[in-house]
Amino acid sequence: MLKKKIYKHRRTERYKTDCITFRRQTMPKQDGRETDIKDKWLKVELTAPSALIDALSNFMTEIGAQGVFQETQDPQSSNGFTEDVTIETLKAYLPFDIRLEQRMESLKTYIESLSQVFPDIEKPVFKTERIDDPNWGEAWKKYFKPLRVTKNIVIKPTWERFMPSGRDTVIEIDPGMAFGTGQHASTRICLQAIEDLLLQERTMGKWRVLDVGTGTGILGISCAKLGVQKVVCVDSDKKAAEIARENVAINDVEGRVEVVNRDVTTVHERFDLIVANLTAKILIKHRSHLISLLGPDGYLIISGIIEQNREEIECHFITPPLVSHHVITEKEWICYVLRKGGAAY
């Protein structure tokens, strides 16, 4: 039976696989003028286990891919049950220029490094195809339609129309900008956790929320649109902060959402809720500081965690003064809702 496909645009998504940091080959500066073949591209179609897809996506972006798309089965099968997807496809488009051969050699080397670090995981494979398309620069938009990520939250690209109904909360995001479009499982389950928590807390309108490593601002914007009156979004990446500010303006929540370009270690206010869709390594590094920023009975939502890091994360976070409120999973991704000094569920 044919499965519905989800297409994920990853033009500038940041590294999400939190198993290990790999050493990447960088592209040396070329002497002389590049002799690009205008409007010609090399499509690289990678097939790999889902645990490696994000690392490969990030690597393809770093070596110059102008578009990276993930193709996967819809996690909801026809019988209504969630299915685990172990093998996924990544399509990346590299420009035909004098660096193409070097980029491909770097990809081969990187795949070899992955297979050495993860000997028990199936080695990624790829095939290539030359694409002659002068309109490719806009063609990627056809893959992005309004996406319902939770019961009430809908993520919509700015160029698409969507008619909300009932309690729909519509977030407008340009998928070509930064990490956090609602397409990635770690973002979806984080949004689900935010919605579940805010809709059950009657006083959340008076809360102060901190979004750590905001990316596109999608999590902070969602909090504001669900009723929170004060949200602070922080990102140490200057470009990400600029992108988040643009999205805050697009969604008309400037009065409630402040975006700052700074490291979370420089933040010292207290918050009722902190959301952090990061990697396990970064979350563990900042654990003590994040807890210090939580007010009495404050909530901490952490996402971006894969199954193999579950035990390590739980050893660091499900320990006093934090208790587990609830956990949401999708495929190998895990999101924890924790409470400071609260009662365990």
N, C-alpha and C positions, 0 to 999 in steps of 0.2 A: 504494500500500500504506500502510495506517495505521501511524503511528509511535507507539511508547510515549512517554509524556510524563513529564518530571521536573518536579515542582513545588517551588519554592524559596521558603521563607518568609524575608522580609527585613525584619522589623518594626523592627530597630534596627541593621542592618548598616552598618558604616562605609564611607566612600568608598574604592572600590578602583580606579577607573580613574585611571591615573597619568599621563595625557597632559598635563594642565594643570589648574590650580585655577581654577574659575569664580567670579565674583562672583554671589552669590545674593541675591534680594530676601527680606527678612525680614518677618514678619508684625507690623505695628504693634499695640500694645496697644489693645484695644477698650474704649471707655467704656460703662459700664452692664453689665447682666447679659446673657449670651448666651442667645438663645432657640433652643436646639437643638430639632430635630424628633426626638424619641426613637425609637431603633431604626430610623432611616432613614439610608441611606448612598448615596453616589454612587460607582459603580464606574467607574474610569478605566482603559480598556484601551489600552495603548501598544504600538505595533509599531515596532521600531527595530533597526538593526544591532547585533550582539552587542557591538561595541566600546563602544557608548554605554549599554548596559543598566544597568551598575553606577552610572554617573553619574545616570541617571534614577531608579533605585531609591533612591539616597541622597537625591536632591532631593525625591522624593515623601514620604519619611519626615520630612525637615526641615520641610515645609510642613504636616505634620499627618496624614498617612495613618496609619490605625490598623492596616493590614495591607498588605504589598506582596509579591506572589507572582510569581515568574518561571516561565514555561512554556516549555520548550524540548524539542527532540527529544533522545532518548537518543543520546549520542555513539557508541554501538555499534550499527551497523546490523544487519540480519538476516544479512548475509553475513560478519559478524565484523570488518569493517573500520571504523575510526573515520571518521566523516563530519564535515566542517566545517559548522557552522550559522552562517549569516550574518545571518539575520533572526530575531529572537526576540520574544516577547510578554511584557509586564509588566502585571499587574493590581494596581491600587491602590484602596483603599477610603477615601474621605474622608467625614467626618461631615457631615450636613446641619446647618449652623449659619450664623451671620451672616457667617462668614469664607469660606464656600464660594466665592462669586463672586471674591473677592480671590485665593484660592488658585488658581483656574483661570486667572486672568489672569497670575499669576506663572508657572504652568506654560507658558503660551503664550510668554511672554517668554523663559523659559529655553530652550525648544526653538529659538527664533529665535537665541539666543546660541550654541547648539550648532552650528547650521547655518552660522553665520558663522565659527566657529573651525575647523570641519571641513567646508569646502565640497565636498570630494570624497567625503564619506560621505552616504549617503541620509538625508534629513531624517526624523526620527521623526514619526509620525502617531498620533492617538488618537481613541477614541470613548467615549461615556459611557452609563451605564445606571443608573437609580434602583433601589435595592435596599431592600425592606421586610422586614427579618428580625430579630426580637427575639433570636434565638439566635446571631447571627453571631459574637459574642465568643468562642464556643467552637468554632464551625464550622470554623475554619482548621486545627484539629488533625487533621481527617480526611485532610489532604494528606500527613501525615508518618508514614512507616513506617520500620522499621529499614532502613538503607542500608549495603550493603557497599561501602566506598570503596577497599579494597585486597584482596589475597588473604586477609589475616588480620584486618584492622580493620573492625569494624562499628559504625556510629554509630546509636544508638537513642534516640528520645525517651523521656522518663522514664515516660510513661503507657502505652507499648507493651511487650508481651512479646516476648522473643526467646530461642530455645533455641540457645546456642552449641554448636559441634561442632569437634572437632579442635583446631587452634591458634587458634581465633577469639579476638580481643581485642575486647571490647565496651566502647565508650565511651558513657556516658549523658549526653546534652546536652538542655537545654530550648531548642528552636529559637527561642523568642520572646525571647531575652535579649540576645545580642550577636553581633558578627561571629565566624564560625567554627563552622559547624554540619556541615561536610562536604559541604554541597550545592554550594558554589561550587568551580569548577574549580581555582582557585589553592590552595584548602585541600586538595582531593583529591590533587593532584600533590605537594604538600608532604608529606602523610601517606605517600604512596607512597615518596617519597625517604627519609623517616625510617625506614619499615619496611625498605626495601632495605638501608640502611646499618647499622641496629642488628642486623639478623638475620645480617649477615656479620661483625660485630665481636664476637669472643668475650669481649673484656674490657670491653664496654660497661656491664656491671653496675657497674663502679667509676667510670664517667664522671660528670662534672658537666656538666649541660646548661642552657643559658640560652634561654628562649623570650621573644623581644622583641616587644612589642605583642601580648600574649597573647590579648586578646578574651575568648572563653569559656573559654580555657585548654585547648582541644582538643589542641593540638600538644604542650604540656608533659605533659598527662595521658596522651597516647598514649605518650610516651617512658617514663613511669613504668610504665605497664602492659606495655610491651614489655621491661621489666627494668632500666631505669636507676634507680639508688638515690637520686640527688640531682638535682632539677630546680628551677631558679629561674625563675618567670614574672614578667615585669615589664610594667607598663602605666601610662602617665602619666594615663590616664583613671580616676578614682576609681570610677565605676560599673562599668566593665569589670573592675577588680580585684576588686570585691565579687562580681560574677557568677562570675569564675574561681574564687574561694574556695568559692563554693557548689557549683560543679561538681566541684572537687577533693574536697569532702566527700561528694558523691553517689557518686563513683567510688572512695571509700575509699582515697585515696592521700595523705592529709594528712601521713603520716610521711616521704614522699619528695618532695613538691612544696610549695615555698614560693611564695606569691604576694605581690608587693610593689607598692605604688602609688608608682612613682617613674619618672623619666626614665632611659633606658638610659645617658645620659652620666654618671650618678652611680654606676654600677656599675663596679667596678675589680677584681673577682676574675678568675681565669683559668678557662676552660671547655674541655672536650674537644669539645663540639658546641654551636653556636649556630644556632637556627632563627629566621627572620624572614620572616613573610608580610606584607609591607608594600607600599609603592609604590616605583617606581624612584627617584623624587625623594628620598624619605626614606632609602632604602638608600644612595644615593650620598652623601647628606649625612653619614651616620654610618659610612661605609666604614672610615675610619682607626681609629675607636674600636672598631668590631666586630672588626677584625683584631687590635687590641691586647689584646682580651679572650680571644683564642684561645691555647691552650697549644701547645707544639711538636706538629706533625703534627695539629693540631685541624681539625675540619670546620666549614664554614659552609654552611648550606642557606638559600637566598634564593628567595622566591616572591612572587607578586603582580605579576609582570612581564608586560606584553603585548608582542606581537611587534614593534610599532613602536619599542619601547625596547630591543630586543635589542642593537643595535650599541653604544648608549651604556653599557648595563650591562656588556657584555663588555670595553669599553675600560677601565672602572674596576675590574672584579673579576677578569678573567682576565689578571692581571698580577702579577708578584712582589710579595709572597711567596705569592700564591695561585695554584693551578693548578686546572684543571677536572677533577673526578672523573667526573661524568656529568651529563647534562641530561635532564629529563623535560618533555614538552609535552602539552597538551590544548587543542584548538582554538587560540585565539590566546594562551593563557597558557603561561608558561615557568617552570620551576623549575630552579635550578642547585645542584649539590652541588660545593662547592669544598674544597680542602684546603690548609692552610698548610704550605708547604715540602715537600709530597709530590710524588710522581711523577705526571705526567699520564697519563690513560687514552687 
